[in-house]
């Protein structure tokens, strides 16, 4: 196996890196607007923690990404559709939707499987909603992320197409992390992920927990029963149900793994240990069940 060949392929995936200067500029402008109007959307230490998480994620992601390139190239090679699906305009269009479905499955699993949540929780740990929060990526989730995209090369899509569309999806998600944009006209809100929908996703309110997992298209949440509307009567409260009150990127990235290990260690029996790993966050063998669906049922919000 020629590792250098795959490393050269990985280096072609530059789109997300190329737009970083634009992201930083937009963060600066939003922060300036926030300061000028005293909106308290930003906290400097919180922003630095988000940037720190971005760096940690870039390091953690490298090996899983190389492995994903290797797998996708080889899966594409055995696809019966490899000679049919090229880089036609219609193939790109189809891939945009299939990629977003993959993202929805990945993102929802991150909220409904505690082991995956441990790698994703850092993205939700900020109690602020701003463009800086968009860069607070989950480092641990990069370890399992690419498994959710391995079906796409079997449909004939090549590795550069797949990673290009993944980057487009990630870039799209940057702009939905803001409190400054209200709702769009109904047709747009019905189809696309918007700041309103994503504010719900980042909220710790019981009504909003584990909802709106969309990347680009909110249609998946509507189809699969995970959609929640942002209500005027209930403003989203950002952060975790139990906030960690630290801006140390290392702790932000690992605190839930430590909590999970502790719960698994103390749990009686193999079955309970497995439930802590694979059940949704909030499950306990001897305390109140605080999983999102359980809490909503108790308040008749399900």
Beta strands, then each sheet from edge to edge (+ up, - down):
end
